[in-house]
Amino acid sequence: LWFRSRTNSALACHAQLSITACLRTVAMATSLCESMRDGTILPDGTISVSGLVDEASVRMPPRQDGKEVDKRDADTPDRWIKRHPDMVRLTGRHPFNSEPPLRTLQEAGWVTPPSIHVVRNHGAVPQLSWENHCLKVTGVPRPCEISMDDFASGKVGVVVSIPVTFICAGNRRKEQNMTKKTIGFNWGCAAVGNSVWTGVRLCDVLAYVGVERQSREHRFVCFEGPEGELPQGETGSYGTSIDMGWALDRERDVLLAFKQNGEALTPDHGAPLRTLLPGCIGGRMIKWLCRMWVSAEPSKNHYHFFDNRVLPPHVDAQLAQDEGWWF
């Protein structure tokens, strides 16, 4: 019985490893056979979107870009950014936290133009250029720096375009604050948008740097924006992390994105590179992505713990601090 038990256990383990290896092989084969969808707007005004079953395309709406710098930004660090004048500013002039009027959002149709897409900024927008920007990747078998041209060329993984509905965790918080006051500001009901995002799947980038499965050393993927961007935290950067299982799941379509609706990302939406996590709130996506590393521990970033956490109804900010609910 002991021998049979040990044998069956070994066979089960071998079968599990074999299944895992087969799934990994299928995922690699899928990556190799998947067509490039680089977000080019075709002559008929559509973008071909990625999918493994049928060819599909999405029609792009007319752009509604801001034509000049808004006078409200004239004496702020964002005085170089042109924004749509109708966007509703929810935290004063600066930083720019904004949603469109609901009618404007509805009239734009199913696909939201970038200029009226919800924006959540914790501070000034960093001025980064496509030509000089690169993503520094560490904590992996093949650490490297990946340029924007490397991403766009398909060097690190097939370029895909995927429609994603995006929502801020604070959507309709104004009504929530009327019921019980939170520490968050009053979002209306238009903190949501739907765009076609173009980039490279995170699982392909991880394969490029030598991470194809979860291990004790490789349990989390951490992301951070520019250092010194924000006033809080050790480095002044906005950062977070996701579980490796999520990161490696090809069907979750986690992207390192560089286009929105067929155009290079605008400054407010993370130019030149950002993360895009379908199924996650906006607060777990990193704009102006500068660093990515793989670790045995989740992110220790200040904003990973103190931004957009949902606590039990009886826990207010002071109780959370006193009892250590944040960590």
Secondary structure as UniProt FT lines:
FT   HELIX           2..33
FT   TURN            43..44
FT   STRAND          46..49
FT   STRAND          56..59
FT   HELIX           71..73
FT   TURN            74..75
FT   TURN            77..80
FT   TURN            85..86
FT   STRAND          88..89
FT   STRAND          97..99
FT   HELIX           102..107
FT   HELIX           114..116
FT   STRAND          119..120
FT   TURN            130..132
FT   STRAND          134..138
FT   STRAND          144..147
FT   HELIX           148..153
FT   STRAND          159..167
FT   TURN            169..172
FT   HELIX           173..179
FT   STRAND          192..201
FT   HELIX           202..208
FT   TURN            209..210
FT   STRAND          220..224
FT   TURN            227..228
FT   STRAND          239..243
FT   HELIX           244..248
FT   HELIX           250..252
FT   STRAND          255..260
FT   TURN            261..262
FT   STRAND          263..264
FT   HELIX           267..269
FT   TURN            270..272
FT   STRAND          274..276
FT   TURN            278..279
FT   HELIX           282..284
FT   STRAND          291..295
FT   HELIX           302..306
FT   TURN            313..314
FT   HELIX           317..323
FT   TURN            324..326
//
